[in-house]
């Protein structure tokens, strides 16, 4: 007999985006709560045991958390947040956000070409960055700090980035134009988490990239002399609709790969 569902969270506002940890010992989610005499002014990350109990806040990041994904080690999480691009460090971001929240002005003027998405304004003066969180210590590192990189401003959640199955790299799409616009095409790149070096994968005027996904772990294969060689991972993405006017289709990147079909881009890595 199928067991009935059991509610894990009872408090907080808009508990959402639940995701199991890779080891299955925790569930992370985004929420606004009041905990330990501290009330969230923006959505934060929480973790809870799968058998219930008290959820633990793992971020105290004033700009908030928009989306996230676990890293395979289960100790780190990468998340997206609207941050101040001219500010360095999580503590400084917290101070700037609190100053902004305390302002008395209720309107602002902007010359930005991309300042509104559907029914809401883009957060004033901020850009969408990827940040790395150590779950136990709460340490936050802005992976885009000091660069011109930012995630697409249309807030597509964690669909615009993905974590390598071994956890050492992150693939994401971004607007390569000097001035981001809602109609701009997106390029696909990959970042090494240790060095933070970024490698272009697809940056072609004929392709508008989206939703990158790494292939899952695969067993090693035997080489010509019987040695065991790791099977390379591939990246799939949705592409099309760039300045070349191609139809939308699936694209993949990997070593020696051919096209999936006539609307697929192949990339040698």
C-alpha positions, 0 to 999 in steps of 0.5 A: 500500500502506498504511504500517504505524503507527509508534510516536511515544512510548516512555517515560512513563506513560499517554501519552494525549489526543493532539491535532494542532496547527492547523498540523499541525507538532506533536502535544500529549498528556498524560503523566507522565514523567521528563525533565531530572532532573524527574519528573512528580508529576501529568500534564503537557502535552507536544508532539512532532513528527509524525515523532517525536523527543524530546517536550518538556514544556510545562507544569510545573504541580503540580496537573496537566493534566486535559484540553486543546484547542489554540487556532487560532493554534497558539501557545496551549492551553486546559486544565483543571486542579484548582486551589486556588480561594483561590490566585492565580498559577501559582507559588502554585498550585505551592507549595500543591500541593507542600505538600499532597502533602507532608502526612502525613494520609491522610484528611479530613472534608468537609461538601461535598455533591459530594465523590465521583464514581463510584469516586474522591474529588473532589480535596480542597479544589480546583475544576476551572478553565480555564487558558490556556497559551502553548506557547513560554514556558510561561506559564499564566493561570487564566481563572477566577481570582478568580471563582466559576466552575468546570467540572463536577466529574464530569470529562467532559474537554474535552467541557464546553468549546470554542474559537471558530474564531477563537480569541477566545472559549471556550464552556463549561458550568458549575453556576450553583447556589451549592452544586454538586451532582452532580444540578444542571443546567448552564448554557452561557456564553461567555468573551471571552479578552481581557477575560475577560468572561462572557456567559450563553447558556443559563441556563434551569431547563428545560434541562441543557446539555452538550458545547458546540461551535462551528460550523466556519469558513465563508466570508464572504457577500455583503451586499445592496450587494455588500460582504463580510460575515463569516458568524456562528458558531453554538454547538451543545450537548446539552440537556434533562433540566432541572427542566422534565423535557424529553427530551435533544436537540441545541440550537444558539445563533446569530443568528435561528436556529429550532429543530432539532426539538421538543427544541431550544433556540434562542438569539438572539445 
